[in-house]
């Protein structure tokens, strides 16, 4: 593991990146305290495979049957919420100079 301070990391960034890509672990520190670790980004695994769960997900035979309780709430429940009381906003008092701000 290579430990470098921030100033050295700024001046040697290209070399440090090459070291990380070669498999070496690089830690950047400040005043001897490790702060961050440089790591390579993992290569993408390729496009996602579709249909991974095909055949493993099943639904119960009655999953599409009507639910009387839900239909009652949907069709006969309160359509609108209770009306909210409107409160008038106070009108600002005119200024002494006659100009509105």
Biopython code that builds the backbone (N, CA, C, O; Angstrom):
import numpy as np
from Bio.PDB.StructureBuilder import StructureBuilder

atoms = [
    (1, "UNK", "N", (0.860, -1.175, 0.000)),
    (1, "UNK", "CA", (0.000, 0.000, 0.000)),
    (1, "UNK", "C", (0.898, 1.227, 0.000)),
    (1, "UNK", "O", (1.829, 1.339, 0.798)),
    (2, "UNK", "N", (0.598, 2.142, -0.912)),
    (2, "UNK", "CA", (1.350, 3.382, -1.033)),
    (2, "UNK", "C", (0.534, 4.500, -0.386)),
    (2, "UNK", "O", (-0.643, 4.669, -0.706)),
    (3, "UNK", "N", (1.146, 5.260, 0.517)),
    (3, "UNK", "CA", (0.494, 6.395, 1.168)),
    (3, "UNK", "C", (1.199, 7.661, 0.702)),
    (3, "UNK", "O", (2.416, 7.784, 0.842)),
    (4, "UNK", "N", (0.441, 8.602, 0.148)),
    (4, "UNK", "CA", (1.006, 9.869, -0.316)),
    (4, "UNK", "C", (0.206, 11.015, 0.269)),
    (4, "UNK", "O", (-0.982, 10.868, 0.556)),
    (5, "UNK", "N", (0.859, 12.164, 0.447)),
    (5, "UNK", "CA", (0.125, 13.327, 0.945)),
    (5, "UNK", "C", (-0.566, 14.036, -0.221)),
    (5, "UNK", "O", (-0.314, 13.717, -1.382)),
    (6, "UNK", "N", (-1.418, 14.978, 0.085)),
    (6, "UNK", "CA", (-2.244, 15.633, -0.931)),
    (6, "UNK", "C", (-1.379, 16.327, -1.972)),
    (6, "UNK", "O", (-1.662, 16.227, -3.166)),
    (7, "UNK", "N", (-0.325, 17.032, -1.547)),
    (7, "UNK", "CA", (0.521, 17.754, -2.486)),
    (7, "UNK", "C", (1.176, 16.784, -3.471)),
    (7, "UNK", "O", (1.198, 17.042, -4.675)),
    (8, "UNK", "N", (1.703, 15.680, -2.969)),
    (8, "UNK", "CA", (2.328, 14.692, -3.848)),
    (8, "UNK", "C", (1.296, 14.070, -4.779)),
    (8, "UNK", "O", (1.605, 13.776, -5.933)),
    (9, "UNK", "N", (0.075, 13.868, -4.292)),
    (9, "UNK", "CA", (-0.976, 13.298, -5.128)),
    (9, "UNK", "C", (-1.329, 14.239, -6.271)),
    (9, "UNK", "O", (-1.599, 13.792, -7.386)),
    (10, "UNK", "N", (-1.327, 15.551, -5.995)),
    (10, "UNK", "CA", (-1.617, 16.516, -7.055)),
    (10, "UNK", "C", (-0.539, 16.504, -8.122)),
    (10, "UNK", "O", (-0.844, 16.570, -9.313)),
    (11, "UNK", "N", (0.705, 16.421, -7.714)),
    (11, "UNK", "CA", (1.794, 16.490, -8.686)),
    (11, "UNK", "C", (2.031, 15.163, -9.392)),
    (11, "UNK", "O", (2.595, 15.150, -10.486)),
    (12, "UNK", "N", (1.618, 14.043, -8.798)),
    (12, "UNK", "CA", (1.884, 12.728, -9.371)),
    (12, "UNK", "C", (0.606, 11.951, -9.696)),
    (12, "UNK", "O", (0.615, 10.720, -9.696)),
    (13, "UNK", "N", (-0.477, 12.650, -9.970)),
    (13, "UNK", "CA", (-1.758, 11.978, -10.141)),
    (13, "UNK", "C", (-1.728, 10.936, -11.263)),
    (13, "UNK", "O", (-2.245, 9.832, -11.090)),
    (14, "UNK", "N", (-1.139, 11.268, -12.390)),
    (14, "UNK", "CA", (-1.095, 10.312, -13.503)),
    (14, "UNK", "C", (-0.366, 9.040, -13.095)),
    (14, "UNK", "O", (-0.817, 7.939, -13.408)),
    (15, "UNK", "N", (0.752, 9.182, -12.405)),
    (15, "UNK", "CA", (1.517, 8.008, -11.969)),
    (15, "UNK", "C", (0.726, 7.192, -10.953)),
    (15, "UNK", "O", (0.751, 5.961, -10.986)),
    (16, "UNK", "N", (0.018, 7.884, -10.042)),
    (16, "UNK", "CA", (-0.771, 7.170, -9.037)),
    (16, "UNK", "C", (-1.917, 6.397, -9.684)),
    (16, "UNK", "O", (-2.232, 5.280, -9.273)),
    (17, "UNK", "N", (-2.531, 6.993, -10.689)),
    (17, "UNK", "CA", (-3.609, 6.296, -11.402)),
    (17, "UNK", "C", (-3.068, 5.046, -12.087)),
    (17, "UNK", "O", (-3.703, 3.992, -12.057)),
    (18, "UNK", "N", (-1.900, 5.165, -12.699)),
    (18, "UNK", "CA", (-1.294, 4.001, -13.342)),
    (18, "UNK", "C", (-0.990, 2.916, -12.314)),
    (18, "UNK", "O", (-1.173, 1.729, -12.586)),
    (19, "UNK", "N", (-0.523, 3.323, -11.127)),
    (19, "UNK", "CA", (-0.240, 2.342, -10.067)),
    (19, "UNK", "C", (-1.515, 1.622, -9.630)),
    (19, "UNK", "O", (-1.511, 0.409, -9.425)),
    (20, "UNK", "N", (-2.604, 2.379, -9.490)),
    (20, "UNK", "CA", (-3.879, 1.783, -9.069)),
    (20, "UNK", "C", (-4.375, 0.806, -10.128)),
    (20, "UNK", "O", (-4.844, -0.286, -9.808)),
    (21, "UNK", "N", (-4.267, 1.207, -11.388)),
    (21, "UNK", "CA", (-4.713, 0.319, -12.472)),
    (21, "UNK", "C", (-3.852, -0.930, -12.564)),
    (21, "UNK", "O", (-4.290, -1.958, -13.082)),
    (22, "UNK", "N", (-2.619, -0.839, -12.059)),
    (22, "UNK", "CA", (-1.724, -2.007, -12.056)),
    (22, "UNK", "C", (-1.977, -2.902, -10.848)),
    (22, "UNK", "O", (-1.364, -3.963, -10.725)),
    (23, "UNK", "N", (-2.883, -2.482, -9.949)),
    (23, "UNK", "CA", (-3.240, -3.330, -8.820)),
    (23, "UNK", "C", (-2.731, -2.854, -7.470)),
    (23, "UNK", "O", (-3.012, -3.483, -6.450)),
    (24, "UNK", "N", (-1.988, -1.753, -7.445)),
    (24, "UNK", "CA", (-1.474, -1.262, -6.174)),
    (24, "UNK", "C", (-2.533, -0.409, -5.472)),
    (24, "UNK", "O", (-3.309, 0.289, -6.124)),
    (25, "UNK", "N", (-2.556, -0.473, -4.154)),
    (25, "UNK", "CA", (-3.488, 0.330, -3.374)),
    (25, "UNK", "C", (-2.816, 1.651, -3.034)),
    (25, "UNK", "O", (-1.682, 1.670, -2.554)),
    (26, "UNK", "N", (-3.520, 2.766, -3.282)),
    (26, "UNK", "CA", (-2.977, 4.095, -3.016)),
    (26, "UNK", "C", (-3.919, 4.823, -2.070)),
    (26, "UNK", "O", (-5.123, 4.900, -2.313)),
    (27, "UNK", "N", (-3.355, 5.361, -0.981)),
    (27, "UNK", "CA", (-4.122, 6.119, 0.003)),
    (27, "UNK", "C", (-3.565, 7.534, 0.032)),
    (27, "UNK", "O", (-2.351, 7.731, 0.089)),
    (28, "UNK", "N", (-4.462, 8.524, -0.009)),
    (28, "UNK", "CA", (-4.055, 9.927, 0.079)),
    (28, "UNK", "C", (-4.328, 10.395, 1.493)),
    (28, "UNK", "O", (-5.410, 10.184, 2.041)),
    (29, "UNK", "N", (-3.315, 11.041, 2.077)),
    (29, "UNK", "CA", (-3.430, 11.467, 3.466)),
    (29, "UNK", "C", (-3.165, 12.954, 3.590)),
    (29, "UNK", "O", (-2.639, 13.589, 2.676)),
    (30, "UNK", "N", (-3.539, 13.499, 4.740)),
    (30, "UNK", "CA", (-3.267, 14.896, 5.065)),
    (30, "UNK", "C", (-2.716, 14.920, 6.474)),
    (30, "UNK", "O", (-3.370, 14.459, 7.410)),
    (31, "UNK", "N", (-1.528, 15.448, 6.629)),
    (31, "UNK", "CA", (-0.845, 15.518, 7.924)),
    (31, "UNK", "C", (-0.744, 14.138, 8.559)),
    (31, "UNK", "O", (-0.880, 13.990, 9.774)),
    (32, "UNK", "N", (-0.502, 13.125, 7.719)),
    (32, "UNK", "CA", (-0.334, 11.774, 8.228)),
    (32, "UNK", "C", (-1.616, 11.019, 8.499)),
    (32, "UNK", "O", (-1.571, 9.846, 8.869)),
    (33, "UNK", "N", (-2.759, 11.660, 8.323)),
    (33, "UNK", "CA", (-4.045, 11.008, 8.552)),
    (33, "UNK", "C", (-4.629, 10.560, 7.213)),
    (33, "UNK", "O", (-4.881, 11.402, 6.351)),
    (34, "UNK", "N", (-4.847, 9.272, 7.016)),
    (34, "UNK", "CA", (-5.420, 8.802, 5.745)),
    (34, "UNK", "C", (-6.810, 9.391, 5.526)),
    (34, "UNK", "O", (-7.654, 9.378, 6.423)),
    (35, "UNK", "N", (-7.036, 9.910, 4.313)),
    (35, "UNK", "CA", (-8.325, 10.521, 3.991)),
    (35, "UNK", "C", (-9.125, 9.716, 2.965)),
    (35, "UNK", "O", (-10.294, 9.404, 3.190)),
    (36, "UNK", "N", (-8.492, 9.385, 1.845)),
    (36, "UNK", "CA", (-9.212, 8.696, 0.770)),
    (36, "UNK", "C", (-8.341, 7.597, 0.178)),
    (36, "UNK", "O", (-7.120, 7.597, 0.328)),
    (37, "UNK", "N", (-9.004, 6.655, -0.502)),
    (37, "UNK", "CA", (-8.310, 5.568, -1.182)),
    (37, "UNK", "C", (-8.661, 5.641, -2.666)),
    (37, "UNK", "O", (-9.831, 5.747, -3.032)),
    (38, "UNK", "N", (-7.647, 5.585, -3.506)),
    (38, "UNK", "CA", (-7.880, 5.538, -4.949)),
    (38, "UNK", "C", (-8.169, 4.097, -5.334)),
    (38, "UNK", "O", (-7.416, 3.185, -4.996)),
    (39, "UNK", "N", (-9.266, 3.909, -6.044)),
    (39, "UNK", "CA", (-9.633, 2.566, -6.490)),
    (39, "UNK", "C", (-10.084, 2.644, -7.942)),
    (39, "UNK", "O", (-10.657, 3.653, -8.354)),
    (40, "UNK", "N", (-9.837, 1.600, -8.723)),
    (40, "UNK", "CA", (-10.309, 1.604, -10.109)),
    (40, "UNK", "C", (-11.819, 1.367, -10.153)),
    (40, "UNK", "O", (-12.394, 0.735, -9.266)),
    (41, "UNK", "N", (-12.435, 1.883, -11.195)),
    (41, "UNK", "CA", (-13.866, 1.648, -11.396)),
    (41, "UNK", "C", (-14.014, 0.273, -12.017)),
    (41, "UNK", "O", (-13.328, -0.063, -12.983)),
    (42, "UNK", "N", (-14.916, -0.520, -11.455)),
    (42, "UNK", "CA", (-15.137, -1.876, -11.971)),
    (42, "UNK", "C", (-15.712, -1.793, -13.380)),
    (42, "UNK", "O", (-16.555, -0.944, -13.668)),
    (43, "UNK", "N", (-15.262, -2.655, -14.228)),
    (43, "UNK", "CA", (-15.769, -2.689, -15.596)),
    (43, "UNK", "C", (-17.238, -3.101, -15.592)),
    (43, "UNK", "O", (-17.673, -3.910, -14.772)),
    (44, "UNK", "N", (-17.977, -2.535, -16.511)),
    (44, "UNK", "CA", (-19.398, -2.868, -16.609)),
    (44, "UNK", "C", (-19.546, -4.336, -16.994)),
    (44, "UNK", "O", (-18.766, -4.862, -17.787)),
    (45, "UNK", "N", (-20.544, -4.980, -16.431)),
    (45, "UNK", "CA", (-20.770, -6.401, -16.671)),
    (45, "UNK", "C", (-21.459, -6.659, -18.001)),
    (45, "UNK", "O", (-21.700, -7.813, -18.357)),
    (46, "UNK", "N", (-21.778, -5.610, -18.735)),
    (46, "UNK", "CA", (-22.470, -5.773, -20.013)),
    (46, "UNK", "C", (-23.947, -5.451, -19.841)),
    (46, "UNK", "O", (-24.385, -5.056, -18.761)),
    (47, "UNK", "N", (-24.701, -5.620, -20.903)),
    (47, "UNK", "CA", (-26.127, -5.298, -20.815)),
    (47, "UNK", "C", (-26.860, -6.249, -19.873)),
    (47, "UNK", "O", (-26.488, -7.412, -19.715)),
    (48, "UNK", "N", (-27.908, -5.719, -19.258)),
    (48, "UNK", "CA", (-28.692, -6.556, -18.347)),
    (48, "UNK", "C", (-29.418, -7.638, -19.116)),
    (48, "UNK", "O", (-29.881, -7.424, -20.236)),
    (49, "UNK", "N", (-29.509, -8.785, -18.505)),
    (49, "UNK", "CA", (-30.225, -9.894, -19.111)),
    (49, "UNK", "C", (-31.696, -9.778, -18.744)),
    (49, "UNK", "O", (-32.042, -9.685, -17.567)),
    (50, "UNK", "N", (-32.555, -9.784, -19.744)),
    (50, "UNK", "CA", (-33.990, -9.693, -19.503)),
    (50, "UNK", "C", (-34.566, -11.076, -19.246)),
    (50, "UNK", "O", (-34.057, -12.081, -19.742)),
    (51, "UNK", "N", (-35.628, -11.108, -18.469)),
    (51, "UNK", "CA", (-36.326, -12.361, -18.219)),
    (51, "UNK", "C", (-35.688, -13.226, -17.154)),
    (51, "UNK", "O", (-35.912, -14.436, -17.132)),
    (52, "UNK", "N", (-34.897, -12.638, -16.269)),
    (52, "UNK", "CA", (-34.216, -13.413, -15.236)),
    (52, "UNK", "C", (-35.224, -14.102, -14.313)),
    (52, "UNK", "O", (-34.978, -15.218, -13.857)),
    (53, "UNK", "N", (-36.344, -13.453, -14.038)),
    (53, "UNK", "CA", (-37.338, -14.019, -13.125)),
    (53, "UNK", "C", (-38.438, -14.798, -13.846)),
    (53, "UNK", "O", (-39.411, -15.211, -13.215)),
    (54, "UNK", "N", (-38.302, -15.001, -15.129)),
    (54, "UNK", "CA", (-39.336, -15.705, -15.886)),
    (54, "UNK", "C", (-39.566, -17.095, -15.300)),
    (54, "UNK", "O", (-38.626, -17.870, -15.123)),
    (55, "UNK", "N", (-40.819, -17.398, -15.006)),
    (55, "UNK", "CA", (-41.183, -18.696, -14.468)),
    (55, "UNK", "C", (-41.073, -18.814, -12.959)),
    (55, "UNK", "O", (-41.573, -19.781, -12.385)),
    (56, "UNK", "N", (-40.430, -17.853, -12.299)),
    (56, "UNK", "CA", (-40.284, -17.955, -10.843)),
    (56, "UNK", "C", (-41.301, -17.101, -10.096)),
    (56, "UNK", "O", (-41.449, -17.242, -8.882)),
    (57, "UNK", "N", (-42.003, -16.217, -10.799)),
    (57, "UNK", "CA", (-43.014, -15.380, -10.170)),
    (57, "UNK", "C", (-44.370, -15.896, -10.590)),
    (57, "UNK", "O", (-44.654, -16.035, -11.779)),
    (58, "UNK", "N", (-45.205, -16.180, -9.608)),
    (58, "UNK", "CA", (-46.550, -16.666, -9.911)),
    (58, "UNK", "C", (-47.567, -15.788, -9.193)),
    (58, "UNK", "O", (-47.246, -15.126, -8.206)),
    (59, "UNK", "N", (-48.770, -15.790, -9.690)),
    (59, "UNK", "CA", (-49.853, -15.040, -9.055)),
    (59, "UNK", "C", (-50.937, -16.016, -8.639)),
    (59, "UNK", "O", (-51.137, -17.059, -9.261)),
    (60, "UNK", "N", (-51.621, -15.657, -7.587)),
    (60, "UNK", "CA", (-52.686, -16.534, -7.109)),
    (60, "UNK", "C", (-53.845, -16.500, -8.103)),
    (60, "UNK", "O", (-54.010, -15.509, -8.814)),
    (61, "UNK", "N", (-54.644, -17.554, -8.166)),
    (61, "UNK", "CA", (-55.732, -17.614, -9.140)),
    (61, "UNK", "C", (-56.764, -16.492, -8.966)),
    (61, "UNK", "O", (-57.419, -16.110, -9.935)),
    (62, "UNK", "N", (-56.917, -15.964, -7.758)),
    (62, "UNK", "CA", (-57.937, -14.940, -7.528)),
    (62, "UNK", "C", (-57.352, -13.521, -7.474)),
    (62, "UNK", "O", (-58.021, -12.603, -6.999)),
    (63, "UNK", "N", (-56.137, -13.330, -7.944)),
    (63, "UNK", "CA", (-55.517, -12.009, -7.787)),
    (63, "UNK", "C", (-56.229, -10.934, -8.594)),
    (63, "UNK", "O", (-56.152, -9.764, -8.220)),
    (64, "UNK", "N", (-56.920, -11.268, -9.684)),
    (64, "UNK", "CA", (-57.602, -10.267, -10.495)),
    (64, "UNK", "C", (-59.098, -10.190, -10.186)),
    (64, "UNK", "O", (-59.818, -9.429, -10.833)),
    (65, "UNK", "N", (-59.576, -10.963, -9.210)),
    (65, "UNK", "CA", (-60.986, -10.886, -8.831)),
    (65, "UNK", "C", (-61.259, -9.567, -8.109)),
    (65, "UNK", "O", (-60.383, -8.998, -7.459)),
    (66, "UNK", "N", (-62.487, -9.106, -8.240)),
    (66, "UNK", "CA", (-62.874, -7.845, -7.608)),
    (66, "UNK", "C", (-62.853, -7.988, -6.085)),
    (66, "UNK", "O", (-63.216, -9.030, -5.538)),
    (67, "UNK", "N", (-62.429, -6.939, -5.428)),
    (67, "UNK", "CA", (-62.432, -6.886, -3.968)),
    (67, "UNK", "C", (-63.581, -5.959, -3.560)),
    (67, "UNK", "O", (-63.497, -4.751, -3.779)),
    (68, "UNK", "N", (-64.654, -6.505, -2.969)),
    (68, "UNK", "CA", (-65.829, -5.689, -2.650)),
    (68, "UNK", "C", (-65.496, -4.495, -1.752)),
    (68, "UNK", "O", (-66.053, -3.413, -1.942)),
    (69, "UNK", "N", (-64.623, -4.667, -0.804)),
    (69, "UNK", "CA", (-64.283, -3.566, 0.100)),
    (69, "UNK", "C", (-63.588, -2.434, -0.663)),
    (69, "UNK", "O", (-63.887, -1.260, -0.442)),
    (70, "UNK", "N", (-62.668, -2.786, -1.554)),
    (70, "UNK", "CA", (-61.979, -1.756, -2.340)),
    (70, "UNK", "C", (-62.945, -1.070, -3.297)),
    (70, "UNK", "O", (-62.867, 0.145, -3.483)),
    (71, "UNK", "N", (-63.849, -1.824, -3.902)),
    (71, "UNK", "CA", (-64.808, -1.212, -4.813)),
    (71, "UNK", "C", (-65.724, -0.258, -4.074)),
    (71, "UNK", "O", (-66.062, 0.801, -4.602)),
    (72, "UNK", "N", (-66.134, -0.609, -2.864)),
    (72, "UNK", "CA", (-66.970, 0.285, -2.067)),
    (72, "UNK", "C", (-66.231, 1.578, -1.771)),
    (72, "UNK", "O", (-66.791, 2.665, -1.911)),
    (73, "UNK", "N", (-64.985, 1.465, -1.367)),
    (73, "UNK", "CA", (-64.204, 2.675, -1.090)),
    (73, "UNK", "C", (-63.981, 3.492, -2.353)),
    (73, "UNK", "O", (-64.030, 4.721, -2.308)),
    (74, "UNK", "N", (-63.735, 2.827, -3.482)),
    (74, "UNK", "CA", (-63.442, 3.530, -4.723)),
    (74, "UNK", "C", (-64.677, 4.213, -5.295)),
    (74, "UNK", "O", (-64.617, 5.380, -5.682)),
    (75, "UNK", "N", (-65.800, 3.491, -5.352)),
    (75, "UNK", "CA", (-66.984, 4.028, -6.009)),
    (75, "UNK", "C", (-67.923, 4.783, -5.086)),
    (75, "UNK", "O", (-68.647, 5.666, -5.547)),
    (76, "UNK", "N", (-67.936, 4.466, -3.803)),
    (76, "UNK", "CA", (-68.920, 5.081, -2.916)),
    (76, "UNK", "C", (-68.290, 5.864, -1.777)),
    (76, "UNK", "O", (-69.004, 6.352, -0.901)),
    (77, "UNK", "N", (-66.989, 5.992, -1.768)),
    (77, "UNK", "CA", (-66.325, 6.738, -0.712)),
    (77, "UNK", "C", (-66.388, 8.231, -0.984)),
    (77, "UNK", "O", (-66.976, 8.668, -1.973)),
    (78, "UNK", "N", (-65.781, 9.007, -0.105)),
    (78, "UNK", "CA", (-65.738, 10.459, -0.294)),
    (78, "UNK", "C", (-64.910, 10.778, -1.535)),
    (78, "UNK", "O", (-63.753, 10.373, -1.653)),
    (79, "UNK", "N", (-65.530, 11.514, -2.458)),
    (79, "UNK", "CA", (-64.842, 11.856, -3.692)),
    (79, "UNK", "C", (-63.925, 13.044, -3.470)),
    (79, "UNK", "O", (-62.777, 13.044, -3.916)),
    (80, "UNK", "N", (-64.418, 14.029, -2.801)),
    (80, "UNK", "CA", (-63.660, 15.248, -2.550)),
    (80, "UNK", "C", (-63.333, 15.344, -1.067)),
    (80, "UNK", "O", (-64.143, 14.933, -0.236)),
    (81, "UNK", "N", (-62.189, 15.867, -0.721)),
    (81, "UNK", "CA", (-61.913, 16.097, 0.695)),
    (81, "UNK", "C", (-62.817, 17.198, 1.217)),
    (81, "UNK", "O", (-63.376, 17.977, 0.445)),
    (82, "UNK", "N", (-62.951, 17.254, 2.508)),
    (82, "UNK", "CA", (-63.776, 18.301, 3.112)),
    (82, "UNK", "C", (-63.250, 19.662, 2.663)),
    (82, "UNK", "O", (-62.041, 19.879, 2.572)),
    (83, "UNK", "N", (-64.179, 20.571, 2.386)),
    (83, "UNK", "CA", (-63.793, 21.899, 1.907)),
    (83, "UNK", "C", (-62.979, 22.616, 2.967)),
    (83, "UNK", "O", (-63.344, 22.647, 4.142)),
    (84, "UNK", "N", (-61.885, 23.182, 2.535)),
    (84, "UNK", "CA", (-61.027, 23.938, 3.452)),
    (84, "UNK", "C", (-61.561, 25.360, 3.550)),
    (84, "UNK", "O", (-61.989, 25.951, 2.559)),
    (85, "UNK", "N", (-61.528, 25.882, 4.735)),
    (85, "UNK", "CA", (-61.976, 27.261, 4.929)),
    (85, "UNK", "C", (-60.949, 28.200, 4.316)),
    (85, "UNK", "O", (-59.752, 28.073, 4.577)),
    (86, "UNK", "N", (-61.407, 29.128, 3.513)),
    (86, "UNK", "CA", (-60.506, 30.097, 2.904)),
    (86, "UNK", "C", (-60.318, 31.260, 3.851)),
    (86, "UNK", "O", (-61.272, 31.758, 4.448)),
    (87, "UNK", "N", (-59.108, 31.674, 3.976)),
    (87, "UNK", "CA", (-58.787, 32.796, 4.850)),
    (87, "UNK", "C", (-58.237, 33.908, 3.983)),
    (87, "UNK", "O", (-57.287, 33.705, 3.226)),
    (88, "UNK", "N", (-58.830, 35.075, 4.095)),
    (88, "UNK", "CA", (-58.370, 36.213, 3.300)),
    (88, "UNK", "C", (-57.022, 36.693, 3.823)),
    (88, "UNK", "O", (-56.787, 36.746, 5.030)),
    (89, "UNK", "N", (-56.148, 37.039, 2.890)),
    (89, "UNK", "CA", (-54.857, 37.571, 3.285)),
    (89, "UNK", "C", (-55.017, 39.034, 3.639)),
    (89, "UNK", "O", (-55.810, 39.738, 3.014)),
    (90, "UNK", "N", (-54.271, 39.508, 4.639)),
    (90, "UNK", "CA", (-54.386, 40.921, 5.003)),
    (90, "UNK", "C", (-53.863, 41.813, 3.881)),
    (90, "UNK", "O", (-52.874, 41.484, 3.226)),
    (91, "UNK", "N", (-54.517, 42.918, 3.671)),
    (91, "UNK", "CA", (-54.117, 43.887, 2.655)),
    (91, "UNK", "C", (-53.055, 44.788, 3.269)),
    (91, "UNK", "O", (-53.278, 45.342, 4.346)),
    (92, "UNK", "N", (-51.884, 44.955, 2.606)),
    (92, "UNK", "CA", (-50.853, 45.799, 3.192)),
    (92, "UNK", "C", (-51.304, 47.257, 3.235)),
    (92, "UNK", "O", (-51.977, 47.751, 2.330)),
    (93, "UNK", "N", (-50.918, 47.912, 4.296)),
    (93, "UNK", "CA", (-51.277, 49.313, 4.456)),
    (93, "UNK", "C", (-50.453, 50.152, 3.476)),
    (93, "UNK", "O", (-49.279, 49.855, 3.256)),
    (94, "UNK", "N", (-51.043, 51.192, 2.885)),
    (94, "UNK", "CA", (-50.296, 52.032, 1.957)),
    (94, "UNK", "C", (-49.157, 52.748, 2.691)),
    (94, "UNK", "O", (-49.265, 53.072, 3.873)),
    (95, "UNK", "N", (-48.059, 52.985, 1.956)),
    (95, "UNK", "CA", (-46.929, 53.675, 2.565)),
    (95, "UNK", "C", (-47.174, 55.173, 2.569)),
    (95, "UNK", "O", (-47.971, 55.690, 1.786)),
    (96, "UNK", "N", (-46.483, 55.854, 3.453)),
    (96, "UNK", "CA", (-46.679, 57.295, 3.619)),
    (96, "UNK", "C", (-46.252, 58.081, 2.382)),
    (96, "UNK", "O", (-46.781, 59.167, 2.145)),
    (97, "UNK", "N", (-45.308, 57.567, 1.585)),
    (97, "UNK", "CA", (-44.825, 58.325, 0.431)),
    (97, "UNK", "C", (-45.741, 58.153, -0.784)),
    (97, "UNK", "O", (-45.523, 58.803, -1.806)),
    (98, "UNK", "N", (-46.760, 57.293, -0.696)),
    (98, "UNK", "CA", (-47.709, 57.120, -1.773)),
    (98, "UNK", "C", (-47.301, 56.094, -2.815)),
    (98, "UNK", "O", (-48.059, 55.825, -3.747)),
    (99, "UNK", "N", (-46.108, 55.515, -2.672)),
    (99, "UNK", "CA", (-45.655, 54.512, -3.618)),
    (99, "UNK", "C", (-45.847, 53.131, -3.018)),
    (99, "UNK", "O", (-45.603, 52.912, -1.831)),
    (100, "UNK", "N", (-46.292, 52.197, -3.865)),
    (100, "UNK", "CA", (-46.403, 50.818, -3.412)),
    (100, "UNK", "C", (-45.023, 50.177, -3.523)),
    (100, "UNK", "O", (-44.266, 50.476, -4.447)),
    (101, "UNK", "N", (-44.704, 49.309, -2.593)),
    (101, "UNK", "CA", (-43.412, 48.646, -2.672)),
    (101, "UNK", "C", (-43.489, 47.343, -3.376)),
    (101, "UNK", "O", (-42.475, 46.661, -3.524)),
]
sb = StructureBuilder()
sb.init_structure("model")
sb.init_model(0)
sb.init_chain("A")
sb.init_seg("    ")
for serial, (resi, resn, name, xyz) in enumerate(atoms, 1):
    if name == "N":
        sb.init_residue(resn, " ", resi, " ")
    sb.init_atom(name, np.array(xyz, "f"), 0.0, 1.0, " ", f" {name:<3s}", serial, name[0])
structure = sb.get_structure()
